[in-house]
Amino acid sequence: MPKMKTRRAAAKRFSVKKSGKVKFKHAYLRHCLEHKQKGTKAELRKGGYMSKGDAEHAKAMLPYG
């Protein structure tokens, strides 16, 4: 039985924590930052955790995570 392959794009974007939750970084913080409000940028800097349904899809792409 060959090894399962990890989806590299998912591995660069998500990380599975010990609790089983999947952590991600918020989008919309790469450019045009002078037009975004300070509070918006502060919220986007924080990481987030996926909902249960989305986390199942991400874990399927990260078999060894």
C-alpha positions, 0 to 999 in steps of 0.5 A, a space after each residue: 500500500 503506497 503512502 497517502 499524499 498530502 495536498 501541498 496547497 492545503 498544508 501551506 494554508 491550514 494546520 491541525 491542532 492537538 484538539 482536532 481544530 483546523 487553524 487558518 489565516 484570514 484573507 484580505 490582508 495582502 494589498 489595498 490596506 490603506 482603504 481598510 479600517 484599522 479595526 478591520 485589519 486588526 481582526 484579520 491579523 488574528 488566526 481563525 478556526 474552521 467550522 466543523 463541516 469545512 474542517 472535515 474537508 481540510 483534514 481529508 487533504 492533510 492525512 498526516 496532520 
